[in-house]
Amino acid sequence: MNMRTGAQQYAKMNKQTGVEEANPHQLIGMLYQGALDSLQQSLGCIDRNDIEGRGKHVGRAITIIGGLQGFLDHEKGGELSQNLDRLYDYMTVRLFDAGRENSKIPVQEVIGLLREIKEGWDGIGDQAKEIFSQSGQSVPG
């Protein structure tokens, strides 16, 4: 899965986003937020015993996590990339557990993990802008 495919997946979730103008750093941030939004919605579905809704929202989050995993560059990312790959695998397993058990606990666990990763990702925004400006690419925002 390439970056454009992942961004299109997020856009299909009826979100008003600036996907067309976003740089790769911003696109990844949007994907993290999309996964978090879907998981929050799945918690409400679990509370209402809405099995179909839970499945839809958890499935969306799993798709986004798979897209994020597909973006990893193990050659350049080294140990960090390998660790994220394993963490994304773990998140996916936990989300399957949530569906099987109809439990909020695995969903809440994955939300916590994604929030932590997203905070770190958001924290490198200035560095990403600098990298893109040095490469001659236009960086919005």
Secondary structure, 3 states (H helix, E strand, C coil): CCHHHHHHHHHCCCCCCCHHHCCHHHHHHHHHHHHHHHHHHHHHHHHCCCHHHHHHHHHHHHHHHHHHHHHCCHHHHHHHHHHHHHHHHHHHHHHHHHHHHCCHHHHHHHHHHHHHHHHHHHHCHHHHHHHHHHCCCCCCC
